[in-house]
Amino acid sequence: MYTKIGIPENNSLKSKIEELYEWCDKRDNDDELGKTYFNEPIDEDKLNKWEEANGVKIPETYKEWLRFTEKCLIDGSSAMFWGTDDFHHNFMPDNLTVIGEMSGDGEVVCFSNDNGEFMGYYEGDITYRTNDFSQVIDADTLNELKKDHAVVATLEDGYLEGGFGAKIAAYYGSSDMKVLNFGIKKEFIDRYDVAEVLKDNHLTPEQIAEDIAATL
């Protein structure tokens, strides 16, 4: 059982937060929800002081999230997001600020100090990009796909391990939706032939189409 906190009426993320509560409620009712908590909102003065001290603007949609909760944990290790006290860029490029973690596998969520873009970052690789914090995982899109799709296929622009496809697979885990994730296995490749690498990783168009067809 987790405790809900109030959602500010004028918060631009209100509908997304309500969807998140619904998702948590469903998992809680099914006894599947891991440890979950939402702390109270951040003090507006802390946002301003962090920006002044660091010379960086926090993206507005993340400010809105912090105005809802300064720190949270969602479904155990599924996701956690922090307030300014825990922002950091340890072991990261200097232009990225880490604001949370996803999936429990070491992937962090960060934003660019240059343009405010959000991205997933895993072992040196960017796994996704978005300009809107509410789209870190877009429940609307995922739920829409469930209405008239039987299979979702994701194609990573890089390593398969720790990619965004893993989040899609986790989201659909308890549903009838089949998820196929395609990407390159994590290994060091020296003096490689692109065609051979694609073939070895089952990434040719023919192989991908064959795998999807076999699932239908």
Residue pairs with C-beta under 8 A, 6 or more apart in sequence:
1 28
2 24
2 28
2 33
2 36
2 37
2 38
3 37
3 38
4 21
4 38
5 38
5 39
5 40
5 41
5 68
5 69
7 14
7 17
7 18
7 68
8 14
8 41
8 67
8 68
11 17
11 64
11 67
11 68
12 61
12 64
13 61
13 64
13 65
13 68
13 133
13 134
16 134
16 139
17 68
19 139
19 140
20 74
20 139
23 139
24 33
24 36
24 74
24 75
27 33
27 75
28 36
30 174
32 174
33 75
34 75
34 76
34 77
34 78
35 73
35 75
35 76
36 72
36 73
36 74
36 75
36 76
37 72
37 73
38 68
38 69
38 72
39 69
39 70
39 71
39 72
39 83
40 69
40 70
41 66
41 67
41 68
41 69
41 70
42 66
42 67
42 70
42 83
42 84
44 67
46 83
46 84
46 85
47 58
47 63
47 66
47 84
49 84
50 58
50 84
50 87
51 57
51 58
54 113
56 97
56 113
57 116
58 66
58 84
58 111
58 116
59 111
59 116
59 117
59 118
59 131
59 133
60 116
61 132
61 133
61 134
62 99
62 111
62 118
62 133
64 133
65 81
65 133
66 83
66 84
69 81
70 82
70 83
71 80
71 81
71 82
71 83
71 86
72 79
72 80
72 81
73 79
73 80
74 80
76 104
77 101
77 103
77 104
78 102
78 103
78 104
78 170
79 100
79 101
79 102
79 103
80 100
80 101
81 99
81 100
81 109
82 99
82 100
87 97
87 98
87 99
88 97
88 98
89 96
89 97
89 98
89 110
90 98
92 98
92 108
92 110
92 121
94 113
95 112
95 113
95 114
96 110
96 111
96 112
96 113
96 119
96 121
97 110
97 111
97 113
98 108
98 109
98 110
98 121
99 109
99 110
99 111
100 108
100 109
101 107
101 108
101 109
102 108
102 109
102 120
102 136
102 167
103 162
103 166
103 167
103 170
105 122
105 162
105 166
106 122
106 123
106 162
107 120
107 121
107 122
107 127
107 162
108 120
108 121
108 122
109 118
109 119
109 120
109 121
109 136
110 118
110 119
110 121
111 117
111 118
111 119
112 119
116 131
117 129
117 130
117 131
118 129
118 130
118 131
118 132
118 133
118 135
118 136
119 126
119 127
119 128
119 129
119 130
120 126
120 127
120 128
120 136
120 164
121 127
122 159
122 162
122 163
123 159
123 162
125 158
125 159
125 162
126 158
127 156
127 158
127 162
127 163
127 164
128 164
130 136
137 167
137 171
139 171
142 168
142 171
142 172
145 152
145 177
146 172
146 175
146 177
149 177
150 176
150 177
150 178
150 215
150 216
151 177
151 178
151 179
151 180
151 212
151 215
151 216
152 168
152 172
152 177
152 178
152 179
152 180
153 179
153 180
153 181
153 182
153 208
153 212
154 163
154 164
154 165
154 168
154 169
154 179
154 180
154 181
154 182
155 165
155 182
155 183
155 203
155 208
156 163
156 164
156 165
156 181
156 182
156 183
156 184
158 183
158 184
159 183
159 184
159 185
159 186
160 181
160 182
160 183
160 184
160 185
160 186
160 201
161 183
161 185
161 186
163 181
163 183
165 179
165 181
165 182
165 183
166 181
168 179
168 181
169 179
169 181
172 179
178 215
180 211
180 212
180 215
182 201
182 202
182 203
182 208
182 211
183 201
183 203
184 197
184 201
184 203
185 201
189 197
197 203
198 204
199 207
202 208
202 211
